[in-house]
Amino acid sequence: MAQTVNEVTDLMSDKTRRPNSKFQFPTSIKYFFMALVLGLLVLILIMGGKALHDAPPAAIYVSSQGLTAPQYRSLQQAMSQQKVSSFFTSDLQALRDISTGRAWVDQVSVSRDWQRGIVVTALPKQAVANFGTERLVDAKGAVFVPADNNDLTQERFATLQGEITQAPVIMQQMQQVNDWYAPLGIQVEDIILSPRMTWLIRFDNGLRVIVDNENTAQKLLNLSQLLSNQLSTRRDEIQSVDLRYKNGFTIAWNMTQSESDESQQIVASEN
């Protein structure tokens, strides 16, 4: 029995003393494989870059959604003159900037589409009034030249005149005046802001109003209230109103020539 235990002990001690036989690659071979893998990755990147560079130019698709025929032709012509690279490397921001360079364009979306190529979708400005005789203006006061000249001087639009930089101010004034005078059933047909900041307003019933730049809003609001109350019975007889006074205003009446001459003398004597 003692002999058996000794034999087992000897066997265990032999296993403990036996060296590990695990195989290890030489360091040089490890570096070789690492360099090989890195080289393959670099080669793949180079070949991929070359493939993108040599790829044919991407097609530009201009969406006609929401555009009139002249607007579509204008944008299509602008895009057809652009030189673009491949599908993945084309500069979308540059195409967006070129599209928004069209005066009538309000917003532009440029995206990549696997089937159609580079898709350009434009949203046109919505004109609400004429600005002079050669431009239109939208509700935000942005002045622009339309894609179609036939859209100029539309009779259904009011006409704004003044410096282009003042267009937002003129538009805001017209909208405010229309709100005040809507109960009277009239609205602005022409509104002019002179270089001296004098306002000339003509309504669609023929009434003309001139007002300076001092307390302009209050004077126009007061006039609308007077026309609704004290002057309501003679409103149709008024030709024009001059509000360029601190403590009042003058009225020119619609009369015959003989009555007009007499009225002018009476007004002059009253003033």
QUISULSUL-V765381 format. One record per residue. N is the residue number from 1. SS is DSSP state (2 for helix, 1 for strand, 0 for the rest). PHI is phi in whole degrees, 0 to 359 (NA if undefined). D_LAST is the distance of its C-alpha to the last C-alpha in Angstrom with 1 decimal. Layout:
n=N ss=SS phi=PHI d_last=D_LAST
n=N ss=SS phi=PHI d_last=D_LAST
This chain:
n=1 ss=0 phi=NA d_last=145.5
n=2 ss=2 phi=296 d_last=144.8
n=3 ss=2 phi=291 d_last=145.3
n=4 ss=2 phi=298 d_last=142.7
n=5 ss=2 phi=298 d_last=140.1
n=6 ss=2 phi=295 d_last=140.8
n=7 ss=2 phi=295 d_last=140.3
n=8 ss=2 phi=296 d_last=136.9
n=9 ss=2 phi=295 d_last=135.9
n=10 ss=2 phi=296 d_last=137.0
n=11 ss=2 phi=297 d_last=135.0
n=12 ss=2 phi=294 d_last=131.8
n=13 ss=2 phi=292 d_last=132.3
n=14 ss=2 phi=292 d_last=132.8
n=15 ss=2 phi=294 d_last=129.4
n=16 ss=2 phi=291 d_last=127.8
n=17 ss=2 phi=279 d_last=129.2
n=18 ss=0 phi=288 d_last=128.5
n=19 ss=0 phi=290 d_last=125.6
n=20 ss=0 phi=292 d_last=122.5
n=21 ss=0 phi=254 d_last=122.8
n=22 ss=0 phi=296 d_last=118.9
n=23 ss=0 phi=275 d_last=118.1
n=24 ss=0 phi=237 d_last=115.2
n=25 ss=0 phi=288 d_last=113.6
n=26 ss=0 phi=298 d_last=113.8
n=27 ss=2 phi=301 d_last=110.6
n=28 ss=2 phi=297 d_last=110.5
n=29 ss=2 phi=291 d_last=110.5
n=30 ss=2 phi=300 d_last=107.6
n=31 ss=2 phi=298 d_last=105.5
n=32 ss=2 phi=297 d_last=106.4
n=33 ss=2 phi=293 d_last=105.2
n=34 ss=2 phi=297 d_last=101.9
n=35 ss=2 phi=296 d_last=101.3
n=36 ss=2 phi=295 d_last=102.1
n=37 ss=2 phi=295 d_last=99.6
n=38 ss=2 phi=298 d_last=96.9
n=39 ss=2 phi=297 d_last=97.7
n=40 ss=2 phi=296 d_last=97.4
n=41 ss=2 phi=296 d_last=94.0
n=42 ss=2 phi=297 d_last=92.8
n=43 ss=2 phi=297 d_last=94.2
n=44 ss=2 phi=296 d_last=92.4
n=45 ss=2 phi=296 d_last=89.1
n=46 ss=2 phi=296 d_last=89.6
n=47 ss=2 phi=295 d_last=90.6
n=48 ss=2 phi=294 d_last=87.6
n=49 ss=2 phi=298 d_last=85.2
n=50 ss=2 phi=294 d_last=86.8
n=51 ss=2 phi=295 d_last=86.6
n=52 ss=2 phi=293 d_last=82.8
n=53 ss=2 phi=292 d_last=82.3
n=54 ss=2 phi=272 d_last=84.3
n=55 ss=0 phi=294 d_last=82.8
n=56 ss=0 phi=294 d_last=80.9
n=57 ss=0 phi=302 d_last=77.1
n=58 ss=0 phi=286 d_last=75.4
n=59 ss=0 phi=280 d_last=73.7
n=60 ss=1 phi=255 d_last=69.9
n=61 ss=1 phi=250 d_last=68.8
n=62 ss=1 phi=262 d_last=65.2
n=63 ss=0 phi=284 d_last=64.3
n=64 ss=0 phi=268 d_last=62.2
n=65 ss=0 phi=297 d_last=61.2
n=66 ss=0 phi=78 d_last=57.5
n=67 ss=0 phi=249 d_last=56.9
n=68 ss=0 phi=282 d_last=56.0
n=69 ss=2 phi=300 d_last=58.4
n=70 ss=2 phi=296 d_last=56.2
n=71 ss=2 phi=295 d_last=55.8
n=72 ss=2 phi=297 d_last=59.5
n=73 ss=2 phi=296 d_last=60.4
n=74 ss=2 phi=297 d_last=58.0
n=75 ss=2 phi=289 d_last=59.6
n=76 ss=2 phi=298 d_last=63.1
n=77 ss=2 phi=295 d_last=62.8
n=78 ss=2 phi=296 d_last=61.6
n=79 ss=2 phi=287 d_last=64.5
n=80 ss=2 phi=292 d_last=67.1
n=81 ss=0 phi=271 d_last=66.5
n=82 ss=0 phi=268 d_last=67.3
n=83 ss=0 phi=264 d_last=70.7
n=84 ss=0 phi=245 d_last=71.9
n=85 ss=0 phi=269 d_last=75.2
n=86 ss=0 phi=284 d_last=77.3
n=87 ss=0 phi=302 d_last=76.4
n=88 ss=0 phi=271 d_last=76.7
n=89 ss=0 phi=258 d_last=75.5
n=90 ss=0 phi=295 d_last=72.3
n=91 ss=0 phi=275 d_last=69.2
n=92 ss=2 phi=291 d_last=67.0
n=93 ss=2 phi=295 d_last=64.2
n=94 ss=2 phi=297 d_last=64.0
n=95 ss=2 phi=294 d_last=63.8
n=96 ss=2 phi=295 d_last=61.1
n=97 ss=2 phi=295 d_last=59.0
n=98 ss=2 phi=295 d_last=59.5
n=99 ss=2 phi=294 d_last=58.4
n=100 ss=2 phi=289 d_last=55.2
n=101 ss=0 phi=290 d_last=54.5
n=102 ss=0 phi=291 d_last=53.6
n=103 ss=0 phi=301 d_last=49.8
n=104 ss=0 phi=273 d_last=49.8
n=105 ss=1 phi=276 d_last=52.4
n=106 ss=1 phi=264 d_last=51.3
n=107 ss=1 phi=224 d_last=54.6
n=108 ss=1 phi=223 d_last=58.2
n=109 ss=1 phi=238 d_last=61.6
n=110 ss=1 phi=238 d_last=64.8
n=111 ss=1 phi=218 d_last=68.1
n=112 ss=1 phi=261 d_last=71.8
n=113 ss=1 phi=227 d_last=73.6
n=114 ss=0 phi=301 d_last=77.4
n=115 ss=0 phi=272 d_last=77.2
n=116 ss=0 phi=261 d_last=74.0
n=117 ss=1 phi=100 d_last=73.8
n=118 ss=1 phi=270 d_last=70.6
n=119 ss=1 phi=258 d_last=67.9
n=120 ss=1 phi=248 d_last=64.2
n=121 ss=1 phi=239 d_last=61.8
n=122 ss=1 phi=243 d_last=58.1
n=123 ss=1 phi=245 d_last=55.0
n=124 ss=1 phi=282 d_last=52.1
n=125 ss=0 phi=293 d_last=48.4
n=126 ss=0 phi=256 d_last=46.6
n=127 ss=1 phi=290 d_last=43.5
n=128 ss=1 phi=236 d_last=40.5
n=129 ss=1 phi=199 d_last=37.9
n=130 ss=1 phi=277 d_last=37.6
n=131 ss=1 phi=239 d_last=36.7
n=132 ss=0 phi=69 d_last=35.5
n=133 ss=0 phi=246 d_last=38.1
n=134 ss=0 phi=237 d_last=41.2
n=135 ss=1 phi=216 d_last=41.4
n=136 ss=1 phi=240 d_last=41.2
n=137 ss=1 phi=218 d_last=40.3
n=138 ss=1 phi=266 d_last=42.0
n=139 ss=0 phi=294 d_last=40.8
n=140 ss=0 phi=273 d_last=41.4
n=141 ss=0 phi=88 d_last=39.2
n=142 ss=0 phi=278 d_last=42.2
n=143 ss=1 phi=269 d_last=41.6
n=144 ss=1 phi=207 d_last=44.7
n=145 ss=0 phi=264 d_last=46.1
n=146 ss=0 phi=288 d_last=48.0
n=147 ss=0 phi=292 d_last=51.6
n=148 ss=0 phi=243 d_last=50.9
n=149 ss=2 phi=297 d_last=48.2
n=150 ss=2 phi=292 d_last=47.9
n=151 ss=2 phi=279 d_last=46.1
n=152 ss=0 phi=286 d_last=43.1
n=153 ss=0 phi=48 d_last=39.8
n=154 ss=0 phi=285 d_last=40.9
n=155 ss=0 phi=294 d_last=38.6
n=156 ss=0 phi=284 d_last=39.1
n=157 ss=0 phi=262 d_last=37.5
n=158 ss=1 phi=287 d_last=33.9
n=159 ss=1 phi=244 d_last=33.2
n=160 ss=1 phi=254 d_last=32.3
n=161 ss=1 phi=221 d_last=31.4
n=162 ss=0 phi=152 d_last=31.4
n=163 ss=0 phi=290 d_last=34.0
n=164 ss=2 phi=300 d_last=37.3
n=165 ss=2 phi=295 d_last=37.5
n=166 ss=2 phi=265 d_last=34.3
n=167 ss=2 phi=303 d_last=35.6
n=168 ss=2 phi=299 d_last=36.6
n=169 ss=2 phi=293 d_last=33.1
n=170 ss=2 phi=295 d_last=31.5
n=171 ss=2 phi=297 d_last=34.1
n=172 ss=2 phi=297 d_last=33.6
n=173 ss=2 phi=296 d_last=29.8
n=174 ss=2 phi=297 d_last=30.5
n=175 ss=2 phi=297 d_last=33.1
n=176 ss=2 phi=293 d_last=30.9
n=177 ss=2 phi=297 d_last=28.0
n=178 ss=2 phi=300 d_last=30.6
n=179 ss=2 phi=294 d_last=31.9
n=180 ss=2 phi=292 d_last=28.6
n=181 ss=2 phi=262 d_last=27.7
n=182 ss=2 phi=301 d_last=31.3
n=183 ss=2 phi=300 d_last=31.0
n=184 ss=2 phi=274 d_last=28.5
n=185 ss=0 phi=78 d_last=31.1
n=186 ss=0 phi=232 d_last=29.2
n=187 ss=0 phi=215 d_last=30.0
n=188 ss=1 phi=293 d_last=28.9
n=189 ss=1 phi=253 d_last=30.1
n=190 ss=1 phi=219 d_last=28.7
n=191 ss=1 phi=218 d_last=27.5
n=192 ss=1 phi=234 d_last=26.9
n=193 ss=1 phi=245 d_last=26.8
n=194 ss=0 phi=283 d_last=25.9
n=195 ss=0 phi=302 d_last=27.7
n=196 ss=0 phi=272 d_last=24.7
n=197 ss=0 phi=64 d_last=24.9
n=198 ss=0 phi=258 d_last=21.8
n=199 ss=1 phi=262 d_last=22.6
n=200 ss=1 phi=238 d_last=22.1
n=201 ss=1 phi=237 d_last=23.5
n=202 ss=1 phi=239 d_last=24.5
n=203 ss=1 phi=266 d_last=26.2
n=204 ss=0 phi=288 d_last=29.1
n=205 ss=0 phi=264 d_last=27.2
n=206 ss=0 phi=99 d_last=24.8
n=207 ss=0 phi=294 d_last=21.8
n=208 ss=1 phi=243 d_last=20.3
n=209 ss=1 phi=228 d_last=18.7
n=210 ss=1 phi=236 d_last=17.8
n=211 ss=1 phi=212 d_last=18.1
n=212 ss=0 phi=274 d_last=19.1
n=213 ss=0 phi=267 d_last=22.4
n=214 ss=0 phi=255 d_last=21.2
n=215 ss=0 phi=55 d_last=22.0
n=216 ss=2 phi=302 d_last=22.2
n=217 ss=2 phi=299 d_last=24.6
n=218 ss=2 phi=296 d_last=22.9
n=219 ss=2 phi=295 d_last=19.5
n=220 ss=2 phi=292 d_last=21.5
n=221 ss=2 phi=294 d_last=23.6
n=222 ss=2 phi=298 d_last=20.9
n=223 ss=2 phi=296 d_last=19.3
n=224 ss=2 phi=299 d_last=22.9
n=225 ss=2 phi=289 d_last=23.3
n=226 ss=2 phi=295 d_last=20.2
n=227 ss=2 phi=293 d_last=21.4
n=228 ss=2 phi=276 d_last=24.7
n=229 ss=0 phi=239 d_last=23.7
n=230 ss=0 phi=300 d_last=20.5
n=231 ss=0 phi=258 d_last=19.5
n=232 ss=2 phi=297 d_last=23.2
n=233 ss=2 phi=283 d_last=23.4
n=234 ss=2 phi=243 d_last=20.6
n=235 ss=2 phi=300 d_last=21.4
n=236 ss=2 phi=287 d_last=23.1
n=237 ss=2 phi=270 d_last=20.1
n=238 ss=1 phi=277 d_last=17.9
n=239 ss=1 phi=269 d_last=18.2
n=240 ss=1 phi=205 d_last=16.4
n=241 ss=1 phi=227 d_last=14.6
n=242 ss=1 phi=251 d_last=13.0
n=243 ss=0 phi=259 d_last=14.1
n=244 ss=0 phi=276 d_last=13.8
n=245 ss=0 phi=227 d_last=11.9
n=246 ss=0 phi=286 d_last=13.9
n=247 ss=0 phi=238 d_last=12.5
n=248 ss=0 phi=163 d_last=11.1
n=249 ss=0 phi=200 d_last=10.4
n=250 ss=1 phi=241 d_last=9.0
n=251 ss=1 phi=237 d_last=11.5
n=252 ss=1 phi=255 d_last=12.9
n=253 ss=1 phi=261 d_last=15.4
n=254 ss=0 phi=280 d_last=18.9
n=255 ss=0 phi=216 d_last=19.3
n=256 ss=0 phi=288 d_last=21.6
n=257 ss=2 phi=299 d_last=20.9
n=258 ss=2 phi=293 d_last=20.3
n=259 ss=2 phi=293 d_last=18.0
n=260 ss=2 phi=294 d_last=16.2
n=261 ss=2 phi=298 d_last=15.6
n=262 ss=2 phi=294 d_last=14.4
n=263 ss=2 phi=296 d_last=12.1
n=264 ss=2 phi=297 d_last=10.5
n=265 ss=2 phi=292 d_last=9.9
n=266 ss=2 phi=295 d_last=8.6
n=267 ss=2 phi=298 d_last=6.1
n=268 ss=2 phi=297 d_last=5.2
n=269 ss=2 phi=290 d_last=5.4
n=270 ss=2 phi=292 d_last=3.8
n=271 ss=0 phi=286 d_last=0.0
